[in-house]
Amino acid sequence: MGESITGVQYWENVKSALRNAVDEGAYTSWIEPLYLEQYTQNTAVIAAPSRFISDRVESDFGDKIKKLWRDLDEGLENLKFAVRRDQAKPGTVRKISAASPFRLDGGKLASPKFGSAKLASAKGAEPGKTVPAQPAPVNDRLSRIRSIALDPSYTFENFVVGKPNQFAHASALSAAESKSPVYKPLFLYGETGLGKSHLLHSIAWKRRTLFPEEQIMFVSADTFLVEFIGAMRQRDTLSFKDLFRNVDVLIIDDIHQILDKKTSTQEEFFHTFDALSEQSRHIILSADRSPLALEALDERLRSRLAWGLQADIGATDYSLRLNILNAKIEAARQTAPGLQVDMKVLDFLAHRLVTNVRVLEGALTSLIAYSTMMGQAITIELAQQRLAQLIKISDRKISIEEIQRQVAAHYKIGLGDMTSTSRARSVARPRQVAMYLSKQLTTRTLGDIASRFRKDHTTVMHAVKRVDELRQVDATFDDDVEALRRHLEGSSGAESLNGI
C-alpha cells in the first residue's frame, strides 16, 4: 500500500512536533530528508536517502518518532526505516547546494554558522542581503545535509584587493566566471586569516548567480573526512562516491587536513579528483601551504595538482591592511552614519596587527561596537586602552617562515636549504636551530613545524633535543642561538609607528 492521506497527516504532525523538540540544525540535517514511504494498519515505513542517515535517525530519533506517532495513533505497532537511494521521492535533489545554511563539523551537528537571520536561503537569496531562514522545500531535502553555509558578506565585491592577494583574486574570479574549468584544479594557499575562505565563498556566490543550474559541493576537509569515515563504518561508500563525484563544482577548504597524511581518505580524494577531472568538472581547493610543501602527499596526486594553477595569498602589507580597515569603516557607516573615527587609529592598527586579517577586522569591529554602545568617538587613546592585550599578543607573533629566513641569512645558507634533504653539517645545524626556534617562539605543533621543513615530527623532536644539549655545553653556540631569538622577538609584529 502506498501513502494514505491519514498516514501523511500523521507523519507531518510528527515532523512538526520534532521541529519543536530538537535543534534546528539537527532537524534540517536528519529529519527533513526523510519521507513516509508506506503506512498500513499497524506499520509505518520511513525512507531515508542513505544508510548513514537511516541508521543515525533510527538510533538517535527512532524512539522519539515512535512515541510521537503513538500519541496520535495508538494502533501503530511497528516503525521501520528503509534506504531508498534509487527510489527517492520524485523531485528530490541528491546533490548538495552550496547555499546550505547548515553544516556537519567534526561529526557533530552545528547550528547555522552566521545566524539564521543573515543566511542566504536555498532559493532566490542574494549575497549581502539579510533574509529570514526558510524550511527546505521537498525537492531540496538533501541539499542541506552536509554543505558549508555561504557567508553573505564573503563576495568578490567585498574583497579588498592589494599586491599580496592580487593574483589569487584574479585567479578566483576567472574560475568563478568560466563555464568550463580553466584550471584543474585552482589551488589557493596561504597562512590562516589572509582571505582564502573569503575567495572560496565568493566563487560559490558568483557561480550561483551566473550558472544557477549547477550543483555545487562546498565542504571543509574535516567534513569530507568525517563523511568518508562514516560511510566506511556503515559500509556505504557507494553513497559517498555518488555524493562527491556527481557535482558540477567541488570546493574544499583546508584540504591540507586530508593531504598531510597518507591515509585511505587521501586515496579516496585522489579517485574523487580523477573522476571529476575526467568529467571536466570544477575543482577548487585551499590549504595553508602549497602542494610542494605537503610532505605526505601521494606523488600521483601531487602531479595532478601540478596540472592546475597554484595561487599564493601572501601576507598583507601596510597599504592593504589600511585599505581593508577603510573599507570596513565605510561599511559600518552605512548603518551608523555618525560613527567618528580618528584616522590615526587606522594607521595604528595597520602597523600593529600585521599577521592576520581576521584579527585586524575583529579589532576594528570591537572598537566600533564599543563606540556605538558607549557613544564615544574612536580615538587613538581608546584603541590603545581597549586593545592593549591584543596588541601585546600580536607583538609576540612570529611565523615559521620568518624564522627560516632569519636563520638562513644568519648562517649564510639558502632559504631552500631549510627544506632540503642535505645532511651536510653547514646546512643541517642551521636547520635544527630553525626548528628549535620554531618550537620556542610559535604555538605551532610539532606536526605543523615538520611540514614547513618537509620533515616528520620525530626529526623536529630530535632537532629540539639536540640544540638544547649543545646549548648546555657550547657557550658560543648558546650565545648564537640566544642572539637569534632576541633578534626575532625584537623584529616581530611591531613595525615602526612613525611617531604615532
Summary of the structure (lengths in Angstrom):
residues: 500
radius of gyration: 26.6
end to end distance: 79.4
largest distance: 88.6
contacts: 1599
relative contact order: 0.07
helix: 55%
strand: 9%
